[in-house]
Amino acid sequence: MLREAGAGKSKGGRRPQVLETAGTPSTFAAIDMGGAHVRFGVFDTQGNLLASWEASLDLSLPPRDVLSSALDSLTGADLDVDLDATLRGISLGVPAPVNQELQRIDVGARMAGWTHFPIREWMESHIDVPVAVENDANLMALGEARHHPEIERSITVKAGAAIGSGIVVDGKIYHGASGMAGDISHVRSHRSTDRPCGCGNIGCLETIASGVALVERARANGMSITSLPELVARAHEGDSAATTLIRDAGRALGEVLCSVVGFANPNALFVGGRLSTLEIFIASIRSELYGGCHPLVTRNLLISQATLGADAGIYGGFELIRDTVFHLPDLIH
């Protein structure tokens, strides 16, 4: 990043060393995979977003095909910076728990073909820069937390096609003993039906509050809905059936979050993902928390839509890969 450029003028003591920028600038890339799309971001070293874009994604394809397509989209993008000369590292967010030591997915109901696939090794063999792999909700949580350095402890929920959350304490992701910290999607809810979940259990929050579950319920109720964006658009337009479904999902999520927030006692709860664009969804979560938590827990609790919106995951990805490359997480934040 910097290099010595000789000695400066003395002001009575030892002459100071002059530092200057070490020539070629550095960039970092973040790839954030969702259920049906992937978002890309390219940043400079200071965290300024230089470019961002989205592409469609089919997670049912073999991991080699998905990753090849993602790298092609990144390296083939028409950018104002030369990635071949400046790229220092890439982060990859995936909608599944990540084995932090091996940087792979050990169990992933929505990414079954990826189990034990060596993601980091494969990517680093195809692009000669360091790669860091992380759960998508954790990256969203890290992005939000670093964007609010005054907040020491935060929980960020990603409410989209699936439900997930990340916990950040003092600027660092809390993974738990097996990397499953924050996985609220498989917490049982009394509101759920007997529909089995992909994890093998019955009654999981995922089966009633995720975007996939909401679309299925909408279609079962006779609505001509094929995707979560359509359902959200209907709710924005004031469709009563869509609004009711999303309000119920917010209440179910808020009920589960009562235990999480009561136990962790964070300073802030951020809600991201497509469902978070609806105020009725945020209001339903807030109502459950105020009614179900001890007043001291919610007295100073910030409950808010994720500040960074759709870019929270790529901002978190930038923070992760910069920390990884420079090995200085304690000095960066």
C-alpha positions as CSV (number, residue, x, y, z in Angstrom):
1,M,0.0,0.0,0.0
2,L,2.8,2.4,1.0
3,R,6.5,2.7,0.5
4,E,9.3,4.7,1.9
5,A,10.4,7.6,-0.3
6,G,13.5,8.9,1.5
7,A,14.0,11.1,4.6
8,G,12.2,14.4,5.3
9,K,13.5,17.6,6.8
10,S,14.5,17.4,10.5
11,K,12.8,19.7,13.0
12,G,15.3,19.2,15.7
13,G,15.2,15.4,16.1
14,R,15.8,12.4,13.8
15,R,14.7,13.0,10.2
16,P,11.3,11.5,9.5
17,Q,10.7,9.0,6.8
18,V,8.5,10.2,3.9
19,L,5.8,7.7,2.8
20,E,4.0,7.7,-0.6
21,T,1.4,5.5,-2.3
22,A,3.0,2.4,-3.7
23,G,2.1,2.9,-7.4
24,T,-0.7,0.7,-8.7
25,P,-4.0,1.1,-6.6
26,S,-5.7,-1.9,-5.1
27,T,-9.3,-3.1,-5.6
28,F,-11.4,-5.8,-3.9
29,A,-14.3,-7.7,-5.3
30,A,-17.4,-9.1,-3.4
31,I,-19.8,-11.7,-4.8
32,D,-23.0,-12.1,-2.9
33,M,-25.1,-15.1,-4.0
34,G,-28.8,-15.3,-3.3
35,G,-31.5,-17.8,-4.1
36,A,-31.9,-16.7,-7.8
37,H,-29.5,-13.9,-8.3
38,V,-25.9,-12.9,-7.6
39,R,-24.7,-9.3,-6.8
40,F,-21.2,-8.1,-7.5
41,G,-19.3,-5.2,-6.1
42,V,-15.9,-3.7,-6.7
43,F,-14.3,-1.5,-4.1
44,D,-11.1,0.5,-3.6
45,T,-9.1,0.1,-0.4
46,Q,-11.0,2.8,1.5
47,G,-14.3,1.0,0.9
48,N,-15.6,3.2,-1.8
49,L,-18.0,1.2,-4.1
50,L,-16.6,1.7,-7.6
51,A,-19.2,-0.5,-9.4
52,S,-22.0,-2.9,-8.6
53,W,-24.3,-5.0,-10.7
54,E,-26.6,-8.1,-10.6
55,A,-27.0,-11.3,-12.7
56,S,-29.3,-14.3,-12.6
57,L,-28.2,-17.4,-10.7
58,D,-29.2,-21.0,-10.8
59,L,-27.9,-22.8,-7.6
60,S,-29.2,-26.1,-8.9
61,L,-26.3,-26.2,-11.4
62,P,-23.0,-27.9,-10.4
63,P,-20.8,-25.5,-8.3
64,R,-18.1,-25.4,-11.0
65,D,-20.6,-24.0,-13.5
66,V,-22.0,-21.5,-11.0
67,L,-18.5,-20.3,-9.9
68,S,-17.2,-20.2,-13.5
69,S,-20.2,-18.0,-14.5
70,A,-19.6,-15.7,-11.5
71,L,-15.9,-15.2,-12.3
72,D,-16.7,-14.6,-15.9
73,S,-19.2,-12.0,-15.0
74,L,-16.7,-10.3,-12.7
75,T,-13.6,-10.4,-15.0
76,G,-15.6,-9.6,-18.1
77,A,-17.4,-6.5,-16.7
78,D,-16.9,-3.2,-18.3
79,L,-15.3,-1.2,-15.5
80,D,-13.3,1.9,-15.1
81,V,-10.6,0.0,-13.3
82,D,-8.3,-2.7,-14.6
83,L,-9.0,-5.7,-12.4
84,D,-6.1,-7.7,-13.9
85,A,-3.7,-5.1,-12.5
86,T,-5.4,-4.1,-9.3
87,L,-7.5,-7.0,-7.9
88,R,-6.2,-8.1,-4.5
89,G,-8.9,-10.5,-3.3
90,I,-12.5,-11.8,-3.7
91,S,-15.1,-12.6,-1.1
92,L,-18.0,-15.0,-1.8
93,G,-21.2,-15.0,0.1
94,V,-23.3,-18.1,0.0
95,P,-26.8,-18.9,1.4
96,A,-25.6,-21.8,3.6
97,P,-23.5,-22.3,6.7
98,V,-19.8,-22.2,5.9
99,N,-17.1,-24.3,7.5
100,Q,-14.7,-21.5,8.5
101,E,-11.6,-23.7,8.7
102,L,-12.1,-25.4,5.4
103,Q,-14.0,-22.6,3.6
104,R,-16.7,-24.9,2.2
105,I,-20.3,-25.9,2.8
106,D,-20.7,-29.1,4.9
107,V,-24.5,-29.1,5.0
108,G,-26.7,-27.0,2.8
109,A,-30.3,-27.9,2.1
110,R,-30.6,-25.3,-0.6
111,M,-27.1,-26.0,-2.0
112,A,-27.0,-29.8,-1.8
113,G,-24.7,-30.2,-4.7
114,W,-22.1,-28.0,-3.0
115,T,-21.6,-30.2,0.0
116,H,-17.8,-30.6,0.7
117,F,-17.0,-28.9,-2.6
118,P,-13.6,-27.0,-2.1
119,I,-14.9,-23.5,-2.9
120,R,-11.9,-21.5,-1.9
121,E,-9.4,-23.8,-3.5
122,W,-11.3,-24.0,-6.7
123,M,-11.7,-20.3,-7.0
124,E,-8.1,-19.5,-6.1
125,S,-6.9,-22.0,-8.8
126,H,-8.9,-20.1,-11.4
127,I,-8.1,-16.5,-10.3
128,D,-4.7,-15.8,-8.7
129,V,-5.9,-13.8,-5.7
130,P,-7.0,-14.8,-2.1
131,V,-10.6,-15.8,-1.7
132,A,-12.7,-15.7,1.5
133,V,-16.1,-17.6,1.7
134,E,-18.8,-16.7,4.2
135,N,-22.5,-17.1,4.8
136,D,-24.5,-14.4,3.1
137,A,-26.4,-13.3,6.2
138,N,-23.1,-13.0,8.1
139,L,-21.8,-10.7,5.4
140,M,-24.9,-8.5,5.5
141,A,-24.4,-8.3,9.3
142,L,-20.8,-7.4,9.0
143,G,-21.5,-4.7,6.4
144,E,-24.2,-3.1,8.6
145,A,-22.0,-3.3,11.7
146,R,-19.0,-1.7,10.1
147,H,-21.3,1.0,8.7
148,H,-22.3,1.8,12.2
149,P,-19.1,1.6,14.2
150,E,-20.7,3.3,17.2
151,I,-22.9,0.1,17.7
152,E,-21.0,-2.6,19.5
153,R,-23.4,-5.5,19.3
154,S,-25.9,-6.0,16.5
155,I,-28.0,-8.7,14.9
156,T,-28.9,-8.4,11.2
157,V,-31.7,-10.5,9.7
158,K,-31.9,-11.3,6.0
159,A,-35.5,-11.9,5.1
160,G,-35.7,-12.9,1.4
161,A,-36.2,-16.2,-0.3
162,A,-34.9,-17.7,2.9
163,I,-34.5,-16.5,6.5
164,G,-31.1,-16.0,8.1
165,S,-29.3,-13.8,10.5
166,G,-25.8,-12.8,11.5
167,I,-24.4,-11.6,14.9
168,V,-21.6,-9.1,15.1
169,V,-19.8,-8.2,18.3
170,D,-17.1,-5.4,18.4
171,G,-16.9,-5.4,14.6
172,K,-16.4,-9.2,14.2
173,I,-18.7,-11.9,13.1
174,Y,-19.7,-14.3,15.9
175,H,-19.8,-17.8,14.3
176,G,-20.4,-20.0,17.2
177,A,-18.9,-23.4,17.9
178,S,-19.8,-25.0,14.5
179,G,-20.5,-21.9,12.4
180,M,-24.3,-22.0,12.9
181,A,-24.7,-18.9,15.1
182,G,-27.6,-16.9,13.9
183,D,-29.3,-19.7,12.0
184,I,-32.9,-18.8,13.1
185,S,-34.5,-20.4,10.1
186,H,-34.7,-23.8,11.8
187,V,-36.1,-22.6,15.1
188,R,-39.6,-24.1,15.7
189,S,-42.6,-21.8,15.7
190,H,-46.0,-22.6,17.1
191,R,-47.4,-20.7,14.1
192,S,-46.1,-23.3,11.7
193,T,-47.9,-26.1,10.1
194,D,-46.9,-29.8,9.6
195,R,-45.0,-28.9,6.4
196,P,-41.6,-30.6,6.5
197,C,-38.5,-28.4,6.3
198,G,-35.5,-29.1,4.2
199,C,-33.5,-29.7,7.4
200,G,-35.7,-32.8,8.0
201,N,-37.7,-31.3,10.9
202,I,-41.3,-30.0,11.1
203,G,-42.4,-26.6,12.3
204,C,-39.3,-24.5,11.3
205,L,-39.7,-20.8,10.9
206,E,-38.4,-21.2,7.3
207,T,-41.6,-23.0,6.3
208,I,-43.8,-20.1,7.2
209,A,-41.8,-16.8,7.0
210,S,-39.4,-17.3,4.1
211,G,-40.1,-15.8,0.7
212,V,-40.3,-19.3,-0.8
213,A,-43.0,-20.3,1.8
214,L,-44.9,-17.1,1.2
215,V,-45.1,-17.6,-2.5
216,E,-46.3,-21.2,-2.0
217,R,-49.0,-19.9,0.4
218,A,-50.1,-17.2,-2.0
219,R,-50.5,-19.6,-4.8
220,A,-52.4,-22.0,-2.5
221,N,-54.8,-19.1,-1.8
222,G,-55.4,-18.6,-5.5
223,M,-53.1,-15.7,-6.1
224,S,-51.3,-15.7,-9.5
225,I,-47.8,-15.3,-8.0
226,T,-44.7,-16.9,-9.3
227,S,-41.9,-15.1,-7.3
228,L,-41.3,-13.2,-4.1
229,P,-40.6,-9.9,-6.0
230,E,-44.2,-10.2,-7.5
231,L,-45.7,-10.7,-4.0
232,V,-43.7,-7.8,-2.6
233,A,-44.9,-5.6,-5.5
234,R,-48.5,-6.6,-4.8
235,A,-48.1,-5.6,-1.2
236,H,-46.5,-2.2,-2.2
237,E,-49.6,-1.6,-4.3
238,G,-51.9,-2.3,-1.4
239,D,-53.1,-5.8,-2.2
240,S,-54.8,-6.9,1.0
241,A,-54.1,-10.6,0.5
242,A,-50.4,-10.0,-0.1
243,T,-50.2,-7.6,2.8
244,T,-51.8,-10.1,5.2
245,L,-49.4,-12.8,4.2
246,I,-46.4,-10.5,4.8
247,R,-47.7,-9.2,8.0
248,D,-48.1,-12.7,9.3
249,A,-44.6,-13.6,8.3
250,G,-43.3,-10.5,10.1
251,R,-45.1,-11.6,13.3
252,A,-43.8,-15.1,13.1
253,L,-40.2,-13.8,12.6
254,G,-40.7,-11.3,15.4
255,E,-41.9,-14.0,17.8
256,V,-38.7,-16.1,17.2
257,L,-36.6,-13.0,17.5
258,C,-38.0,-12.2,21.0
259,S,-35.9,-15.1,22.4
260,V,-32.9,-14.2,20.3
261,V,-32.9,-10.5,21.2
262,G,-33.7,-11.2,24.9
263,F,-30.8,-13.6,25.1
264,A,-28.2,-11.6,23.2
265,N,-29.3,-8.1,24.3
266,P,-27.9,-6.3,21.2
267,N,-27.8,-2.5,20.6
268,A,-29.4,-2.8,17.3
269,L,-31.5,-5.2,15.1
270,F,-31.3,-4.6,11.4
271,V,-33.6,-6.2,8.9
272,G,-32.5,-6.7,5.3
273,G,-33.6,-8.7,2.3
274,R,-36.5,-8.1,-0.1
275,L,-39.2,-8.4,2.6
276,S,-37.6,-5.6,4.6
277,T,-38.6,-3.0,1.9
278,L,-42.2,-3.3,3.3
279,E,-42.9,-1.2,6.4
280,I,-45.7,-3.5,7.4
281,F,-43.1,-6.3,7.7
282,I,-40.7,-4.2,9.9
283,A,-43.7,-2.9,12.0
284,S,-44.9,-6.5,12.6
285,I,-41.4,-7.5,13.9
286,R,-41.2,-4.4,16.0
287,S,-44.6,-5.1,17.6
288,E,-43.7,-8.6,18.5
289,L,-40.4,-7.5,20.1
290,Y,-42.0,-4.7,22.1
291,G,-44.7,-7.1,23.3
292,G,-42.5,-10.2,23.9
293,C,-39.3,-8.8,25.4
294,H,-38.4,-7.4,28.8
295,P,-38.7,-3.6,28.6
296,L,-35.0,-3.1,29.5
297,V,-34.1,-5.2,26.4
298,T,-36.0,-3.0,24.0
299,R,-35.7,0.4,25.8
300,N,-32.7,1.5,23.8
301,L,-32.9,-1.2,21.0
302,L,-32.6,0.2,17.5
303,I,-35.0,-1.7,15.2
304,S,-34.4,-0.6,11.6
305,Q,-34.3,-1.6,8.0
306,A,-30.8,-2.4,6.9
307,T,-29.1,0.9,6.1
308,L,-27.1,-0.4,3.1
309,G,-30.1,-2.1,1.5
310,A,-29.3,-4.6,-1.3
311,D,-25.6,-3.6,-1.0
312,A,-25.1,-4.7,2.6
313,G,-23.8,-8.2,1.6
314,I,-21.2,-6.8,-0.8
315,Y,-20.1,-4.2,1.7
316,G,-19.7,-6.9,4.2
317,G,-17.8,-9.0,1.6
318,F,-15.4,-6.1,1.1
319,E,-14.7,-5.8,4.8
320,L,-14.1,-9.5,5.1
321,I,-11.7,-9.8,2.1
322,R,-9.8,-6.7,3.1
323,D,-9.4,-8.0,6.6
324,T,-8.2,-11.4,5.1
325,V,-5.7,-9.9,2.8
326,F,-4.2,-7.4,5.2
327,H,-4.5,-9.6,8.4
328,L,-5.3,-6.5,10.4
329,P,-9.0,-6.8,11.5
330,D,-8.3,-5.2,14.9
331,L,-6.8,-2.1,13.3
332,I,-9.3,-1.6,10.5
333,H,-12.4,-1.0,12.5
